[in-house]
């Protein structure tokens, strides 16, 4: 499925370090038809869900989260890397392959009980999205699904996220 889209995802070996096969989405974004096909296909998967907000993850998640929020007619919440959000935040630390990372969200970004979709470009180990799920749960969000353009199935992210919400991905590798 979606071979046309897959043909516009570039594999870059050993980026950002040896052993990682980086999925470069820039060729897909640069092509107007492919970009539209991606957003329309994700929209089709999500349009029947009752959603109040999309929470999207810094930075490539915004490329898909923002147009989807516009199309679905819901709000957009920015989950950002540490130190970028100006008002009061909650933060969550998570493990990367080497070292740790911190993501943050504004404390008033979500009201208790609001239905939220989390959107990022790619699911690998699930660590990043798990941290986002934790943050949004602390705010009282009802997480409806975790949504990705790309899922690297062998890395087991879907399993890591199942305690929070089902995973929806357009392209699986
Ligand atoms: P993870 O927390 O392991 O699920 O990693 C997901 C995050 O890291 C996403 O925000 C991706 O943008 C990025 N990422 C991880 N692995 C790759 C990869 N092979 N190609 C492109 N981006 C990746």
Backbone and ligand atoms as CSV (ligand in chain L), in Angstrom:
chain,resi,resn,atom,element,x,y,z
A,1,UNK,N,N,0.833,-1.225,0.000
A,1,UNK,CA,C,0.000,0.000,0.000
A,1,UNK,C,C,0.855,1.258,0.000
A,2,UNK,N,N,0.334,2.290,-0.588
A,2,UNK,CA,C,0.992,3.601,-0.568
A,2,UNK,C,C,2.407,3.556,-1.153
A,3,UNK,N,N,2.586,2.734,-2.199
A,3,UNK,CA,C,3.926,2.612,-2.803
A,3,UNK,C,C,4.436,3.959,-3.294
A,4,UNK,N,N,3.507,4.758,-3.821
A,4,UNK,CA,C,3.882,6.076,-4.338
A,4,UNK,C,C,4.485,6.956,-3.237
A,5,UNK,N,N,3.902,6.869,-2.059
A,5,UNK,CA,C,4.449,7.645,-0.928
A,5,UNK,C,C,5.790,7.046,-0.511
A,6,UNK,N,N,5.829,5.716,-0.398
A,6,UNK,CA,C,7.082,5.061,0.024
A,6,UNK,C,C,8.242,5.392,-0.916
A,7,UNK,N,N,7.922,5.571,-2.200
A,7,UNK,CA,C,8.974,5.913,-3.165
A,7,UNK,C,C,9.555,7.296,-2.925
A,8,UNK,N,N,8.893,8.078,-2.089
A,8,UNK,CA,C,9.396,9.427,-1.778
A,8,UNK,C,C,9.946,9.523,-0.355
A,9,UNK,N,N,10.170,8.396,0.280
A,9,UNK,CA,C,10.860,8.375,1.578
A,9,UNK,C,C,12.267,7.846,1.291
A,10,UNK,N,N,13.261,8.648,1.612
A,10,UNK,CA,C,14.649,8.281,1.263
A,10,UNK,C,C,15.329,7.597,2.447
A,11,UNK,N,N,15.975,6.482,2.185
A,11,UNK,CA,C,16.757,5.797,3.224
A,11,UNK,C,C,18.164,6.362,3.240
A,12,UNK,N,N,18.591,6.861,4.380
A,12,UNK,CA,C,19.961,7.380,4.502
A,12,UNK,C,C,20.691,6.526,5.537
A,13,UNK,N,N,21.622,5.659,5.081
A,13,UNK,CA,C,22.326,4.788,6.017
A,13,UNK,C,C,23.269,5.574,6.920
A,14,UNK,N,N,23.423,5.087,8.136
A,14,UNK,CA,C,24.411,5.621,9.092
A,14,UNK,C,C,24.204,7.100,9.414
A,15,UNK,N,N,22.957,7.532,9.498
A,15,UNK,CA,C,22.646,8.896,9.949
A,15,UNK,C,C,21.618,8.796,11.082
A,16,UNK,N,N,21.765,9.544,12.168
A,16,UNK,CA,C,22.868,10.460,12.500
A,16,UNK,C,C,24.108,9.753,13.032
A,17,UNK,N,N,24.007,8.422,13.165
A,17,UNK,CA,C,25.233,7.698,13.532
A,17,UNK,C,C,25.228,6.302,12.918
A,18,UNK,N,N,26.356,5.652,12.964
A,18,UNK,CA,C,26.537,4.352,12.322
A,18,UNK,C,C,25.480,3.347,12.796
A,19,UNK,N,N,24.912,2.614,11.852
A,19,UNK,CA,C,23.956,1.568,12.203
A,19,UNK,C,C,22.505,2.012,12.130
A,20,UNK,N,N,22.250,3.340,12.063
A,20,UNK,CA,C,20.861,3.829,11.957
A,20,UNK,C,C,20.533,4.042,10.469
A,21,UNK,N,N,19.412,3.452,10.040
A,21,UNK,CA,C,18.922,3.722,8.680
A,21,UNK,C,C,17.868,4.817,8.812
A,22,UNK,N,N,18.256,6.040,8.485
A,22,UNK,CA,C,17.382,7.191,8.700
A,22,UNK,C,C,16.341,7.274,7.587
A,23,UNK,N,N,15.080,7.434,7.977
A,23,UNK,CA,C,13.994,7.604,7.014
A,23,UNK,C,C,13.812,9.096,6.785
A,24,UNK,N,N,14.275,9.551,5.636
A,24,UNK,CA,C,14.248,10.984,5.310
A,24,UNK,C,C,12.950,11.313,4.583
A,25,UNK,N,N,12.111,12.130,5.244
A,25,UNK,CA,C,10.796,12.450,4.659
A,25,UNK,C,C,10.842,13.700,3.772
A,26,UNK,N,N,11.991,14.338,3.640
A,26,UNK,CA,C,12.014,15.612,2.892
A,26,UNK,C,C,11.596,15.451,1.426
A,27,UNK,N,N,11.953,14.355,0.722
A,27,UNK,CA,C,11.467,14.242,-0.664
A,27,UNK,C,C,9.935,14.198,-0.733
A,28,UNK,N,N,9.289,13.581,0.260
A,28,UNK,CA,C,7.819,13.517,0.275
A,28,UNK,C,C,7.218,14.900,0.519
A,29,UNK,N,N,7.852,15.680,1.381
A,29,UNK,CA,C,7.339,17.017,1.686
A,29,UNK,C,C,7.516,17.969,0.494
A,30,UNK,N,N,8.585,17.748,-0.250
A,30,UNK,CA,C,8.915,18.659,-1.362
A,30,UNK,C,C,8.005,18.460,-2.562
A,31,UNK,N,N,7.268,17.345,-2.587
A,31,UNK,CA,C,6.395,17.025,-3.707
A,31,UNK,C,C,4.943,17.311,-3.295
A,32,UNK,N,N,4.343,18.315,-3.939
A,32,UNK,CA,C,3.012,18.776,-3.524
A,32,UNK,C,C,1.986,17.638,-3.533
A,33,UNK,N,N,2.026,16.812,-4.586
A,33,UNK,CA,C,1.024,15.735,-4.690
A,33,UNK,C,C,1.215,14.688,-3.594
A,34,UNK,N,N,2.471,14.358,-3.328
A,34,UNK,CA,C,2.741,13.333,-2.318
A,34,UNK,C,C,2.394,13.854,-0.922
A,35,UNK,N,N,2.748,15.100,-0.665
A,35,UNK,CA,C,2.428,15.682,0.648
A,35,UNK,C,C,0.913,15.663,0.861
A,36,UNK,N,N,0.184,16.059,-0.175
A,36,UNK,CA,C,-1.283,16.063,-0.070
A,36,UNK,C,C,-1.811,14.635,0.122
A,37,UNK,N,N,-1.216,13.677,-0.604
A,37,UNK,CA,C,-1.669,12.280,-0.487
A,37,UNK,C,C,-1.476,11.774,0.947
A,38,UNK,N,N,-0.365,12.158,1.561
A,38,UNK,CA,C,-0.093,11.741,2.949
A,38,UNK,C,C,-1.151,12.309,3.890
A,39,UNK,N,N,-1.376,13.604,3.786
A,39,UNK,CA,C,-2.321,14.245,4.719
A,39,UNK,C,C,-3.731,13.694,4.493
A,40,UNK,N,N,-4.102,13.524,3.218
A,40,UNK,CA,C,-5.448,13.008,2.926
A,40,UNK,C,C,-5.619,11.573,3.420
A,41,UNK,N,N,-4.567,10.762,3.276
A,41,UNK,CA,C,-4.659,9.356,3.707
A,41,UNK,C,C,-4.739,9.275,5.230
A,42,UNK,N,N,-3.949,10.069,5.921
A,42,UNK,CA,C,-4.032,10.083,7.397
A,42,UNK,C,C,-5.406,10.593,7.837
A,43,UNK,N,N,-5.893,11.612,7.144
A,43,UNK,CA,C,-7.219,12.160,7.461
A,43,UNK,C,C,-8.297,11.071,7.336
A,44,UNK,N,N,-8.214,10.273,6.280
A,44,UNK,CA,C,-9.203,9.200,6.081
A,44,UNK,C,C,-9.189,8.219,7.259
A,45,UNK,N,N,-7.992,7.959,7.806
A,45,UNK,CA,C,-7.892,7.022,8.935
A,45,UNK,C,C,-8.470,7.613,10.225
A,46,UNK,N,N,-8.554,8.936,10.289
A,46,UNK,CA,C,-8.867,9.600,11.564
A,46,UNK,C,C,-10.205,10.324,11.587
A,47,UNK,N,N,-10.799,10.519,10.422
A,47,UNK,CA,C,-11.915,11.468,10.314
A,47,UNK,C,C,-13.132,11.090,11.139
A,48,UNK,N,N,-13.311,9.787,11.432
A,48,UNK,CA,C,-14.498,9.378,12.178
A,48,UNK,C,C,-14.310,9.401,13.688
A,49,UNK,N,N,-13.095,9.727,14.127
A,49,UNK,CA,C,-12.844,9.750,15.568
A,49,UNK,C,C,-13.306,11.088,16.143
A,50,UNK,N,N,-13.807,10.997,17.361
A,50,UNK,CA,C,-14.209,12.239,18.048
A,50,UNK,C,C,-12.970,12.765,18.773
A,51,UNK,N,N,-12.469,13.900,18.329
A,51,UNK,CA,C,-11.205,14.414,18.863
A,51,UNK,C,C,-11.346,15.894,19.208
A,52,UNK,N,N,-10.776,16.279,20.326
A,52,UNK,CA,C,-10.740,17.704,20.675
A,52,UNK,C,C,-9.439,18.352,20.214
A,53,UNK,N,N,-8.331,17.606,20.348
A,53,UNK,CA,C,-7.029,18.201,20.044
A,53,UNK,C,C,-6.060,17.178,19.492
A,54,UNK,N,N,-5.149,17.673,18.666
A,54,UNK,CA,C,-3.969,16.896,18.283
A,54,UNK,C,C,-2.803,17.440,19.080
A,55,UNK,N,N,-2.035,16.552,19.695
A,55,UNK,CA,C,-0.785,16.951,20.345
A,55,UNK,C,C,0.343,16.426,19.472
A,56,UNK,N,N,1.186,17.336,19.007
A,56,UNK,CA,C,2.185,16.957,18.023
A,56,UNK,C,C,3.575,17.192,18.594
A,57,UNK,N,N,4.522,16.355,18.132
A,57,UNK,CA,C,5.837,16.324,18.775
A,57,UNK,C,C,6.887,17.042,17.930
A,58,UNK,N,N,7.620,17.916,18.581
A,58,UNK,CA,C,8.752,18.701,18.067
A,58,UNK,C,C,9.756,17.766,17.380
A,59,UNK,N,N,10.171,18.008,16.151
A,59,UNK,CA,C,9.737,19.045,15.250
A,59,UNK,C,C,9.011,18.460,14.035
A,60,UNK,N,N,9.426,17.261,13.603
A,60,UNK,CA,C,8.812,16.756,12.361
A,60,UNK,C,C,7.358,16.343,12.566
A,61,UNK,N,N,6.956,16.093,13.794
A,61,UNK,CA,C,5.547,15.788,14.049
A,61,UNK,C,C,4.639,16.941,13.635
A,62,UNK,N,N,5.146,18.178,13.762
A,62,UNK,CA,C,4.328,19.356,13.436
A,62,UNK,C,C,3.940,19.394,11.961
A,63,UNK,N,N,4.804,18.795,11.114
A,63,UNK,CA,C,4.567,18.841,9.668
A,63,UNK,C,C,3.300,18.098,9.299
A,64,UNK,N,N,2.931,17.133,10.128
A,64,UNK,CA,C,1.718,16.338,9.883
A,64,UNK,C,C,0.607,16.713,10.869
A,65,UNK,N,N,0.981,17.012,12.091
A,65,UNK,CA,C,-0.007,17.371,13.115
A,65,UNK,C,C,-0.778,18.635,12.758
A,66,UNK,N,N,-0.082,19.649,12.259
A,66,UNK,CA,C,-0.757,20.928,11.978
A,66,UNK,C,C,-1.769,20.809,10.828
A,67,UNK,N,N,-1.392,20.261,9.666
A,67,UNK,CA,C,-2.417,20.139,8.614
A,67,UNK,C,C,-3.557,19.191,8.994
A,68,UNK,N,N,-3.259,18.172,9.786
A,68,UNK,CA,C,-4.342,17.261,10.212
A,68,UNK,C,C,-5.301,17.963,11.160
A,69,UNK,N,N,-4.767,18.769,12.066
A,69,UNK,CA,C,-5.645,19.511,12.986
A,69,UNK,C,C,-6.549,20.450,12.192
A,70,UNK,N,N,-5.967,21.103,11.194
A,70,UNK,CA,C,-6.750,22.011,10.341
A,70,UNK,C,C,-7.870,21.254,9.640
A,71,UNK,N,N,-7.528,20.109,9.057
A,71,UNK,CA,C,-8.515,19.325,8.302
A,71,UNK,C,C,-9.584,18.715,9.208
A,72,UNK,N,N,-9.171,18.288,10.401
A,72,UNK,CA,C,-10.114,17.651,11.329
A,72,UNK,C,C,-10.915,18.690,12.113
A,73,UNK,N,N,-10.479,19.939,12.038
A,73,UNK,CA,C,-11.183,21.000,12.757
A,73,UNK,C,C,-10.989,20.903,14.257
A,74,UNK,N,N,-9.792,20.520,14.680
A,74,UNK,CA,C,-9.512,20.444,16.120
A,74,UNK,C,C,-8.313,21.324,16.466
A,75,UNK,N,N,-8.070,21.484,17.770
A,75,UNK,CA,C,-6.949,22.312,18.212
A,75,UNK,C,C,-5.624,21.579,18.079
A,76,UNK,N,N,-4.536,22.346,18.177
A,76,UNK,CA,C,-3.181,21.780,18.058
A,76,UNK,C,C,-2.379,22.133,19.304
A,77,UNK,N,N,-1.843,21.112,19.946
A,77,UNK,CA,C,-1.010,21.290,21.138
A,77,UNK,C,C,0.442,20.989,20.757
A,78,UNK,N,N,1.353,21.865,21.155
A,78,UNK,CA,C,2.766,21.643,20.846
A,78,UNK,C,C,3.475,20.980,22.008
A,79,UNK,N,N,3.984,19.773,21.766
A,79,UNK,CA,C,4.895,19.126,22.712
A,79,UNK,C,C,6.290,19.495,22.221
A,80,UNK,N,N,7.064,20.209,23.080
A,80,UNK,CA,C,8.324,20.781,22.590
A,80,UNK,C,C,9.520,20.259,23.356
A,81,UNK,N,N,10.667,20.387,22.731
A,81,UNK,CA,C,11.909,20.090,23.449
A,81,UNK,C,C,12.097,21.124,24.555
A,82,UNK,N,N,12.860,20.753,25.564
A,82,UNK,CA,C,12.975,21.579,26.767
A,82,UNK,C,C,13.422,23.006,26.462
A,83,UNK,N,N,12.821,23.940,27.199
A,83,UNK,CA,C,13.266,25.328,27.146
A,83,UNK,C,C,12.657,26.180,26.063
A,84,UNK,N,N,11.715,25.642,25.299
A,84,UNK,CA,C,11.157,26.396,24.165
A,84,UNK,C,C,9.806,27.019,24.472
A,85,UNK,N,N,9.046,26.432,25.404
A,85,UNK,CA,C,7.694,26.943,25.664
A,85,UNK,C,C,7.760,28.054,26.710
A,86,UNK,N,N,7.063,29.165,26.480
A,86,UNK,CA,C,7.227,30.349,27.313
A,86,UNK,C,C,6.452,30.354,28.635
A,87,UNK,N,N,5.322,29.683,28.709
A,87,UNK,CA,C,4.495,29.763,29.928
A,87,UNK,C,C,4.822,28.566,30.834
A,88,UNK,N,N,3.958,28.336,31.830
A,88,UNK,CA,C,4.237,27.244,32.786
A,88,UNK,C,C,4.138,25.878,32.109
A,89,UNK,N,N,5.118,25.033,32.350
A,89,UNK,CA,C,5.138,23.733,31.663
A,89,UNK,C,C,5.198,22.553,32.634
A,90,UNK,N,N,4.832,21.385,32.122
A,90,UNK,CA,C,5.147,20.094,32.733
A,90,UNK,C,C,6.222,19.482,31.853
A,91,UNK,N,N,7.173,18.749,32.467
A,91,UNK,CA,C,8.176,18.123,31.611
A,91,UNK,C,C,8.340,16.646,31.936
A,92,UNK,N,N,8.905,15.938,30.989
A,92,UNK,CA,C,9.087,14.496,31.115
A,92,UNK,C,C,10.454,14.150,30.507
A,93,UNK,N,N,11.232,13.410,31.279
A,93,UNK,CA,C,12.560,12.993,30.809
A,93,UNK,C,C,12.464,11.560,30.300
A,94,UNK,N,N,13.124,11.284,29.194
A,94,UNK,CA,C,13.113,9.911,28.667
A,94,UNK,C,C,14.486,9.562,28.117
A,95,UNK,N,N,14.705,8.257,27.953
A,95,UNK,CA,C,16.021,7.768,27.523
A,95,UNK,C,C,16.153,7.773,26.012
A,96,UNK,N,N,17.266,8.255,25.543
A,96,UNK,CA,C,17.644,8.069,24.140
A,96,UNK,C,C,18.688,6.964,24.103
A,97,UNK,N,N,19.110,6.590,22.905
A,97,UNK,CA,C,20.142,5.556,22.790
A,97,UNK,C,C,21.370,5.943,23.613
A,98,UNK,N,N,21.771,7.211,23.497
A,98,UNK,CA,C,22.862,7.734,24.323
A,98,UNK,C,C,22.323,8.938,25.078
A,99,UNK,N,N,22.220,8.807,26.399
A,99,UNK,CA,C,21.796,9.949,27.197
A,99,UNK,C,C,20.295,10.089,27.319
A,100,UNK,N,N,19.866,11.293,27.679
A,100,UNK,CA,C,18.457,11.538,27.970
A,100,UNK,C,C,17.956,12.748,27.189
A,101,UNK,N,N,16.628,12.839,27.076
A,101,UNK,CA,C,16.018,14.008,26.445
A,101,UNK,C,C,14.830,14.435,27.293
A,102,UNK,N,N,14.451,15.699,27.153
A,102,UNK,CA,C,13.308,16.232,27.909
A,102,UNK,C,C,12.326,16.861,26.925
A,103,UNK,N,N,11.040,16.518,27.107
A,103,UNK,CA,C,10.010,17.227,26.351
A,103,UNK,C,C,9.053,17.897,27.332
A,104,UNK,N,N,8.403,18.949,26.848
A,104,UNK,CA,C,7.535,19.760,27.710
A,104,UNK,C,C,6.222,20.096,27.006
A,105,UNK,N,N,5.249,20.414,27.844
A,105,UNK,CA,C,3.970,20.902,27.316
A,105,UNK,C,C,3.442,21.973,28.269
A,106,UNK,N,N,2.720,22.938,27.743
A,106,UNK,CA,C,2.116,23.941,28.619
A,106,UNK,C,C,1.075,23.288,29.531
A,107,UNK,N,N,1.087,23.702,30.792
A,107,UNK,CA,C,0.163,23.107,31.778
A,107,UNK,C,C,-1.304,23.301,31.420
A,108,UNK,N,N,-1.587,24.386,30.691
A,108,UNK,CA,C,-2.994,24.664,30.361
A,108,UNK,C,C,-3.348,24.260,28.923
A,109,UNK,N,N,-2.503,23.387,28.321
A,109,UNK,CA,C,-2.711,23.053,26.897
A,109,UNK,C,C,-3.933,22.161,26.670
A,110,UNK,N,N,-4.268,21.363,27.682
A,110,UNK,CA,C,-5.372,20.404,27.538
A,110,UNK,C,C,-6.255,20.488,28.777
A,111,UNK,N,N,-7.554,20.415,28.579
A,111,UNK,CA,C,-8.483,20.337,29.709
A,111,UNK,C,C,-8.741,18.875,30.037
A,112,UNK,N,N,-9.013,18.653,31.334
A,112,UNK,CA,C,-9.270,17.282,31.803
A,112,UNK,C,C,-10.366,16.633,30.956
A,113,UNK,N,N,-10.095,15.395,30.499
A,113,UNK,CA,C,-11.110,14.654,29.754
A,113,UNK,C,C,-11.142,14.927,28.266
A,114,UNK,N,N,-10.341,15.882,27.783
A,114,UNK,CA,C,-10.342,16.148,26.347
A,114,UNK,C,C,-9.732,14.972,25.581
A,115,UNK,N,N,-10.314,14.713,24.421
A,115,UNK,CA,C,-9.856,13.590,23.589
A,115,UNK,C,C,-8.735,14.077,22.673
A,116,UNK,N,N,-7.590,13.388,22.792
A,116,UNK,CA,C,-6.375,13.863,22.126
A,116,UNK,C,C,-5.763,12.754,21.271
A,117,UNK,N,N,-5.314,13.147,20.070
A,117,UNK,CA,C,-4.484,12.267,19.235
A,117,UNK,C,C,-3.057,12.764,19.330
A,118,UNK,N,N,-2.118,11.861,19.516
A,118,UNK,CA,C,-0.709,12.248,19.494
A,118,UNK,C,C,-0.154,11.934,18.105
A,119,UNK,N,N,0.521,12.912,17.496
A,119,UNK,CA,C,1.008,12.747,16.119
A,119,UNK,C,C,2.511,13.002,16.053
A,120,UNK,N,N,3.239,12.037,15.468
A,120,UNK,CA,C,4.658,12.257,15.183
A,120,UNK,C,C,4.958,11.678,13.807
A,121,UNK,N,N,6.148,11.986,13.288
A,121,UNK,CA,C,6.459,11.509,11.936
A,121,UNK,C,C,6.745,10.009,11.917
A,122,UNK,N,N,7.442,9.526,12.968
A,122,UNK,CA,C,7.962,8.154,12.887
A,122,UNK,C,C,7.968,7.496,14.260
A,123,UNK,N,N,7.543,6.226,14.291
A,123,UNK,CA,C,7.606,5.427,15.518
A,123,UNK,C,C,8.777,4.452,15.407
A,124,UNK,N,N,9.743,4.586,16.305
A,124,UNK,CA,C,10.859,3.638,16.355
A,124,UNK,C,C,10.687,2.812,17.634
A,125,UNK,N,N,11.414,3.131,18.696
A,125,UNK,CA,C,11.288,2.355,19.942
A,125,UNK,C,C,10.052,2.759,20.756
A,126,UNK,N,N,9.489,3.910,20.446
A,126,UNK,CA,C,8.316,4.392,21.171
A,126,UNK,C,C,8.644,5.275,22.375
A,127,UNK,N,N,9.926,5.446,22.671
A,127,UNK,CA,C,10.317,6.221,23.850
A,127,UNK,C,C,9.806,7.668,23.830
A,128,UNK,N,N,9.914,8.300,22.680
A,128,UNK,CA,C,9.502,9.709,22.565
A,128,UNK,C,C,7.992,9.839,22.780
A,129,UNK,N,N,7.242,8.995,22.094
A,129,UNK,CA,C,5.782,9.109,22.197
A,129,UNK,C,C,5.286,8.666,23.568
A,130,UNK,N,N,5.972,7.692,24.183
A,130,UNK,CA,C,5.592,7.291,25.536
A,130,UNK,C,C,5.724,8.483,26.491
A,131,UNK,N,N,6.806,9.235,26.355
A,131,UNK,CA,C,6.987,10.424,27.197
A,131,UNK,C,C,5.865,11.434,26.943
A,132,UNK,N,N,5.484,11.586,25.677
A,132,UNK,CA,C,4.383,12.506,25.345
A,132,UNK,C,C,3.072,12.005,25.950
A,133,UNK,N,N,2.839,10.699,25.902
A,133,UNK,CA,C,1.622,10.120,26.499
A,133,UNK,C,C,1.580,10.409,28.002
A,134,UNK,N,N,2.725,10.239,28.663
A,134,UNK,CA,C,2.792,10.482,30.106
A,134,UNK,C,C,2.432,11.927,30.427
A,135,UNK,N,N,3.014,12.839,29.647
A,135,UNK,CA,C,2.741,14.267,29.862
A,135,UNK,C,C,1.259,14.561,29.713
A,136,UNK,N,N,0.686,14.055,28.632
A,136,UNK,CA,C,-0.715,14.382,28.351
A,136,UNK,C,C,-1.654,13.730,29.351
A,137,UNK,N,N,-1.285,12.526,29.811
A,137,UNK,CA,C,-2.100,11.894,30.855
A,137,UNK,C,C,-2.069,12.708,32.136
A,138,UNK,N,N,-0.892,13.270,32.466
A,138,UNK,CA,C,-0.790,14.108,33.674
A,138,UNK,C,C,-1.725,15.307,33.589
A,139,UNK,N,N,-1.961,15.772,32.361
A,139,UNK,CA,C,-2.878,16.909,32.173
A,139,UNK,C,C,-4.334,16.451,32.152
A,140,UNK,N,N,-4.540,15.126,32.214
A,140,UNK,CA,C,-5.920,14.621,32.237
A,140,UNK,C,C,-6.488,14.315,30.869
A,141,UNK,N,N,-5.623,14.291,29.833
A,141,UNK,CA,C,-6.112,14.011,28.483
A,141,UNK,C,C,-6.571,12.561,28.364
A,142,UNK,N,N,-7.556,12.350,27.506
A,142,UNK,CA,C,-7.985,11.007,27.126
A,142,UNK,C,C,-7.322,10.741,25.767
A,143,UNK,N,N,-6.260,9.929,25.768
A,143,UNK,CA,C,-5.501,9.709,24.534
A,143,UNK,C,C,-6.227,8.681,23.671
A,144,UNK,N,N,-6.637,9.114,22.489
A,144,UNK,CA,C,-7.467,8.271,21.618
A,144,UNK,C,C,-6.598,7.348,20.766
A,145,UNK,N,N,-5.479,7.873,20.261
A,145,UNK,CA,C,-4.557,7.044,19.457
A,145,UNK,C,C,-3.233,7.774,19.316
A,146,UNK,N,N,-2.206,6.992,19.022
A,146,UNK,CA,C,-0.900,7.532,18.663
A,146,UNK,C,C,-0.726,7.320,17.164
A,147,UNK,N,N,-0.462,8.406,16.444
A,147,UNK,CA,C,-0.533,8.395,14.982
A,147,UNK,C,C,0.823,8.750,14.369
A,148,UNK,N,N,1.228,7.959,13.362
A,148,UNK,CA,C,2.535,8.163,12.729
A,148,UNK,C,C,2.423,8.028,11.224
A,149,UNK,N,N,3.273,8.768,10.515
A,149,UNK,CA,C,3.408,8.496,9.090
A,149,UNK,C,C,4.108,7.151,8.915
A,150,UNK,N,N,5.203,6.928,9.664
A,150,UNK,CA,C,6.034,5.736,9.473
A,150,UNK,C,C,6.144,4.963,10.786
A,151,UNK,N,N,5.992,3.634,10.676
A,151,UNK,CA,C,6.229,2.752,11.826
A,151,UNK,C,C,7.338,1.770,11.463
A,152,UNK,N,N,8.404,1.752,12.261
A,152,UNK,CA,C,9.471,0.758,12.080
A,152,UNK,C,C,9.084,-0.434,12.951
A,153,UNK,N,N,8.374,-1.387,12.366
A,153,UNK,CA,C,7.653,-2.412,13.133
A,153,UNK,C,C,8.569,-3.258,14.022
A,154,UNK,N,N,9.771,-3.557,13.530
A,154,UNK,CA,C,10.665,-4.461,14.287
A,154,UNK,C,C,11.147,-3.853,15.606
A,155,UNK,N,N,11.022,-2.561,15.778
A,155,UNK,CA,C,11.569,-1.931,16.981
A,155,UNK,C,C,10.600,-1.945,18.167
A,156,UNK,N,N,9.382,-2.439,17.927
A,156,UNK,CA,C,8.475,-2.732,19.039
A,156,UNK,C,C,7.798,-1.534,19.693
A,157,UNK,N,N,7.767,-0.409,19.020
A,157,UNK,CA,C,7.148,0.789,19.612
A,157,UNK,C,C,5.666,0.608,19.917
A,158,UNK,N,N,4.978,-0.101,19.030
A,158,UNK,CA,C,3.530,-0.309,19.200
A,158,UNK,C,C,3.234,-0.976,20.546
A,159,UNK,N,N,4.068,-1.953,20.912
A,159,UNK,CA,C,3.897,-2.680,22.178
A,159,UNK,C,C,4.118,-1.734,23.371
A,160,UNK,N,N,5.150,-0.890,23.236
A,160,UNK,CA,C,5.476,0.059,24.307
A,160,UNK,C,C,4.316,1.031,24.561
A,161,UNK,N,N,3.599,1.361,23.482
A,161,UNK,CA,C,2.542,2.382,23.595
A,161,UNK,C,C,1.174,1.806,23.932
A,162,UNK,N,N,1.044,0.470,23.914
A,162,UNK,CA,C,-0.311,-0.094,24.011
A,162,UNK,C,C,-0.978,0.173,25.362
A,163,UNK,N,N,-0.155,0.418,26.407
A,163,UNK,CA,C,-0.767,0.740,27.706
A,163,UNK,C,C,-1.472,2.103,27.678
A,164,UNK,N,N,-1.160,2.927,26.677
A,164,UNK,CA,C,-1.767,4.265,26.596
A,164,UNK,C,C,-2.905,4.333,25.577
A,165,UNK,N,N,-2.623,3.843,24.365
A,165,UNK,CA,C,-3.622,3.949,23.294
A,165,UNK,C,C,-3.174,3.104,22.105
A,166,UNK,N,N,-4.093,2.787,21.195
A,166,UNK,CA,C,-3.713,2.052,19.984
A,166,UNK,C,C,-2.809,2.904,19.082
A,167,UNK,N,N,-2.002,2.223,18.293
A,167,UNK,CA,C,-1.124,2.894,17.329
A,167,UNK,C,C,-1.750,2.829,15.939
A,168,UNK,N,N,-1.708,3.963,15.243
A,168,UNK,CA,C,-2.159,4.030,13.852
A,168,UNK,C,C,-0.982,4.543,13.022
A,169,UNK,N,N,-0.583,3.781,11.997
A,169,UNK,CA,C,0.504,4.268,11.135
A,169,UNK,C,C,0.124,4.057,9.685
A,170,UNK,N,N,0.591,4.974,8.831
A,170,UNK,CA,C,0.260,4.876,7.404
A,170,UNK,C,C,1.205,3.909,6.702
A,171,UNK,N,N,2.495,3.983,6.986
A,171,UNK,CA,C,3.505,3.168,6.310
A,171,UNK,C,C,4.234,2.319,7.321
A,172,UNK,N,N,4.335,1.025,7.020
A,172,UNK,CA,C,5.064,0.144,7.936
A,172,UNK,C,C,6.298,-0.391,7.207
A,173,UNK,N,N,7.402,-0.471,7.950
A,173,UNK,CA,C,8.640,-1.048,7.409
A,173,UNK,C,C,9.127,-2.136,8.348
L,1,LIG,P1,P,11.588,6.620,19.247
L,1,LIG,O1,O,11.486,7.470,20.469
L,1,LIG,O2,O,12.677,5.596,19.329
L,1,LIG,O3,O,10.263,6.004,18.847
L,1,LIG,O4,O,12.051,7.565,18.057
L,1,LIG,C1,C,11.136,8.379,17.425
L,1,LIG,C2,C,11.688,9.743,17.128
L,1,LIG,O5,O,13.031,9.710,16.637
L,1,LIG,C3,C,10.840,10.376,16.058
L,1,LIG,O6,O,10.547,11.702,16.473
L,1,LIG,C4,C,11.671,10.326,14.807
L,1,LIG,O7,O,11.630,11.562,14.146
L,1,LIG,C5,C,13.089,9.989,15.247
L,1,LIG,N1,N,13.633,8.768,14.617
L,1,LIG,C6,C,13.968,7.616,15.243
L,1,LIG,N2,N,14.460,6.712,14.399
L,1,LIG,C7,C,14.428,7.274,13.174
L,1,LIG,C8,C,14.781,6.832,11.848
L,1,LIG,N3,N,15.276,5.605,11.607
L,1,LIG,N4,N,14.604,7.684,10.822
L,1,LIG,C9,C,14.102,8.919,11.037
L,1,LIG,N5,N,13.754,9.398,12.247
L,1,LIG,C10,C,13.902,8.602,13.306
